[in-house]
Amino acid sequence: MTQRKIPAATLMQLLGPWTGRGPAYVNLARAIQHLVLDGRLPLAAQLPSERTLAAASGFGRNTIKAAYDVLQDDGFLVLRPGVRRVVTLPPLATTPGVPLPPLSHPHLIDFAAAALPAPEGLIHEAFMHALTALPTYLPTHGYTPLGLPVLRSAVAARYRARGLPTTPEQIVITFGAQHAFSLIVRLVTSPGDRVLVDQPTYPHALDALRAASCRIVPVALTPGGWDVEGLAAAARQTVPRLAYLIPDFHNPTGHLMPDAVRSEVTRLLHQTRTLIVVDETLAELALAVPVSAPFAVHDRHATVVSIGSMSKSFWGGLRLGWIRAPRDLAERLGAARASVDLGTPVLEQLAGAWLLRDPDPLLGRRRKQLRDQRDVLVEYLGQQLPEWTYRLPEGGLSLWVTLPQPVGPALVAQASRFGLRLTAGERFAHDGLLARQLRLPFTQPVAELREGVTRLARLFREVVGQDVLLDDPGNATRLEV
């Protein structure tokens, strides 16, 4: 696991206001525990020395030492030869994960999948047009590692419409964004390479990196978004081969990266020769702001690779995604793909190309639908679970909710009894707990959102009413469920 040094000033910024009633060393220890459990302090990070943290905090060195001793006793710090105290998790603070109930579960309300159903009639119409066009392709062998020219041209045109000059030769068609990312990781990384990611982030991207035996370097998002100084420090200390970022309506937090931050991140990661992979699958689902220009408009050194998908804006069942890359890299991806698969099905590509001829009317309807459903979810959460907090996202598909107690794993474990399907916050973190977080999609119809929140409220009241020491982060997973 990659070790990083956390400067005293950075730790103080992360802690925020932490003093209160009781001994200062206990308050400090509890505050650091919460940072670890919320995923904002990466595991294996080296904390500042007692002397430097004392100088930064204004408290005596004995106070810092006592806080570190508490953390060590509770299993949140370990001493390693030649280094400062290193962040870890006590054994009981890790959870094995709770299996989700099957989708066939009767009367199930699905708050686990952030995806919309197919738009009525449109997908069927797209496949009817695809069947009409199919005979032209039947005399060929049908293998398209780079994708059909008609779909590559349609995707390239969409990038150009959003302000990024793109040729069809820069596009590789895939089975979706997850497949796209896996192909990139397979081509450009080797086992042991470091990869910088947001914390939290898209869980299937973490799965792909673990499968490739990459060393994941998480950089925690702040309540306001990306920590540019933290990204820069992580890049300098670890020199990652790859960085995976979700700048548009980040999954799961909903943050939108400002243009100035995009330019700065591109500049910083170019200095460490880090290839930047940006996931833009949610980019066109802007609900309260204009759609941003693609991240790669800030790229001056051909170090940005973009991945996109039709799954979120059109329908997941299409299984169509793409990679936009410099032409030479796109050709290498197509060549390397032959060892994995021989291309995306022709019929689906033809349907996708037809849908992308004029996607704006559908996208406009999707945005209105999502805006209405988001507002309903927020209204009912405010009525029935006012103690749950969240930031209203300007786009995307979900809310990232912070619970008042670290009971996320318990809610997931008990959800099926209430006809719910939930995903624990820990699923979005690399080796972190995130026991106080849940992702709540607003992709369900209004009636289901209302009923879902009612069930959530009953579930939450039952869980927090159990005999648990909820104020002790070390006991966060000892819920008797």
Rosetta blueprint (number, residue, H / E / L):
1 M L
2 T L
3 Q L
4 R L
5 K E
6 I L
7 P L
8 A H
9 A H
10 T H
11 L H
12 M H
13 Q H
14 L H
15 L H
16 G L
17 P L
18 W L
19 T L
20 G L
21 R L
22 G L
23 P L
24 A H
25 Y H
26 V H
27 N H
28 L H
29 A H
30 R H
31 A H
32 I H
33 Q H
34 H H
35 L H
36 V H
37 L H
38 D L
39 G L
40 R L
41 L L
42 P L
43 L L
44 A L
45 A L
46 Q E
47 L L
48 P L
49 S L
50 E H
51 R H
52 T H
53 L H
54 A H
55 A H
56 A H
57 S H
58 G L
59 F L
60 G L
61 R H
62 N H
63 T H
64 I H
65 K H
66 A H
67 A H
68 Y H
69 D H
70 V H
71 L H
72 Q H
73 D H
74 D L
75 G L
76 F L
77 L E
78 V E
79 L L
80 R L
81 P L
82 G L
83 V L
84 R L
85 R L
86 V E
87 V E
88 T L
89 L L
90 P L
91 P H
92 L H
93 A H
94 T L
95 T L
96 P L
97 G L
98 V L
99 P L
100 L L
101 P L
102 P L
103 L L
104 S L
105 H L
106 P L
107 H L
108 L L
109 I E
110 D E
111 F L
112 A L
113 A L
114 A L
115 A L
116 L L
117 P L
118 A L
119 P L
120 E L
121 G L
122 L H
123 I H
124 H H
125 E H
126 A H
127 F H
128 M H
129 H H
130 A H
131 L H
132 T H
133 A H
134 L H
135 P H
136 T H
137 Y H
138 L L
139 P L
140 T L
141 H L
142 G L
143 Y L
144 T E
145 P L
146 L L
147 G L
148 L L
149 P H
150 V H
151 L H
152 R H
153 S H
154 A H
155 V H
156 A H
157 A H
158 R H
159 Y H
160 R H
161 A H
162 R L
163 G L
164 L L
165 P L
166 T L
167 T L
168 P H
169 E H
170 Q H
171 I E
172 V E
173 I E
174 T E
175 F L
176 G L
177 A H
178 Q H
179 H H
180 A H
181 F H
182 S H
183 L H
184 I H
185 V H
186 R H
187 L H
188 V H
189 T L
190 S L
191 P L
192 G L
193 D L
194 R E
195 V E
196 L E
197 V E
198 D E
199 Q E
200 P L
201 T L
202 Y L
203 P H
204 H H
205 A H
206 L H
207 D H
208 A H
209 L H
210 R H
211 A H
212 A L
213 S L
214 C L
215 R E
216 I E
217 V E
218 P E
219 V E
220 A E
221 L L
222 T E
223 P L
224 G L
225 G E
226 W L
227 D L
228 V H
229 E H
230 G H
231 L H
232 A H
233 A H
234 A H
235 A H
236 R H
237 Q H
238 T H
239 V L
240 P L
241 R L
242 L E
243 A E
244 Y E
245 L E
246 I L
247 P L
248 D L
249 F L
250 H L
251 N L
252 P L
253 T L
254 G L
255 H L
256 L L
257 M L
258 P L
259 D H
260 A H
261 V H
262 R H
263 S H
264 E H
265 V H
266 T H
267 R H
268 L H
269 L H
270 H H
271 Q H
272 T L
273 R L
274 T L
275 L E
276 I E
277 V E
278 V E
279 D E
280 E L
281 T L
282 L L
283 A L
284 E L
285 L L
286 A E
287 L L
288 A L
289 V L
290 P L
291 V L
292 S L
293 A L
294 P L
295 F H
296 A H
297 V H
298 H H
299 D L
300 R L
301 H L
302 A L
303 T L
304 V E
305 V E
306 S E
307 I E
308 G E
309 S E
310 M L
311 S L
312 K L
313 S L
314 F L
315 W L
316 G H
317 G H
318 L H
319 R L
320 L L
321 G E
322 W E
323 I E
324 R E
325 A L
326 P L
327 R H
328 D H
329 L H
330 A H
331 E H
332 R H
333 L H
334 G H
335 A H
336 A H
337 R H
338 A L
339 S L
340 V L
341 D L
342 L L
343 G E
344 T L
345 P L
346 V H
347 L H
348 E H
349 Q H
350 L H
351 A H
352 G H
353 A H
354 W H
355 L H
356 L L
357 R L
358 D L
359 P L
360 D H
361 P H
362 L H
363 L H
364 G H
365 R H
366 R H
367 R H
368 K H
369 Q H
370 L H
371 R H
372 D H
373 Q H
374 R H
375 D H
376 V H
377 L H
378 V H
379 E H
380 Y H
381 L H
382 G H
383 Q H
384 Q H
385 L L
386 P L
387 E L
388 W L
389 T E
390 Y E
391 R L
392 L L
393 P L
394 E L
395 G E
396 G L
397 L L
398 S E
399 L E
400 W E
401 V E
402 T E
403 L L
404 P L
405 Q L
406 P L
407 V L
408 G H
409 P H
410 A H
411 L H
412 V H
413 A H
414 Q H
415 A H
416 S H
417 R H
418 F H
419 G L
420 L E
421 R E
422 L L
423 T L
424 A E
425 G H
426 E H
427 R H
428 F H
429 A L
430 H L
431 D L
432 G L
433 L L
434 L L
435 A L
436 R L
437 Q E
438 L E
439 R E
440 L E
441 P E
442 F L
443 T L
444 Q L
445 P L
446 V H
447 A H
448 E H
449 L H
450 R H
451 E H
452 G H
453 V H
454 T H
455 R H
456 L H
457 A H
458 R H
459 L H
460 F H
461 R H
462 E H
463 V H
464 V H
465 G L
466 Q L
467 D L
468 V L
469 L L
470 L L
471 D L
472 D L
473 P H
474 G H
475 N H
476 A L
477 T L
478 R L
479 L L
480 E L
481 V L
